[in-house]
Amino acid sequence: MRLNSLSFDAIAARLTNESFDLNLHAAGIRIEEMRDLLAKACARYVIAAHQFQALYQRIRHRTLGHLSDGINREVSDFLTLYYPVESL
């Protein structure tokens, strides 16, 4: 199953005080395939659409590396998206 076919709510569903880190490098999923999911995440975390769009335009052709979600030590919800950096 491709990750981008899952809803944000399904990914965010987890046990309290638990987190996960999915290593997706080998899946070859490009960031642009995750656009709708990322837009929903931005809305949930109150990230302005123009801020998301500026970053998205720079990274959309890169592949997804890791997706992490959970509750941190300060009991704050987080979602982190990692992607490979390009060599200089």
Helices and strands as residue ranges (DSSP letters): G 3-5, H 8-12, E 20-23, G 25-27, G 31-34, H 35-44, H 49-59, E 66-71, E 77-82
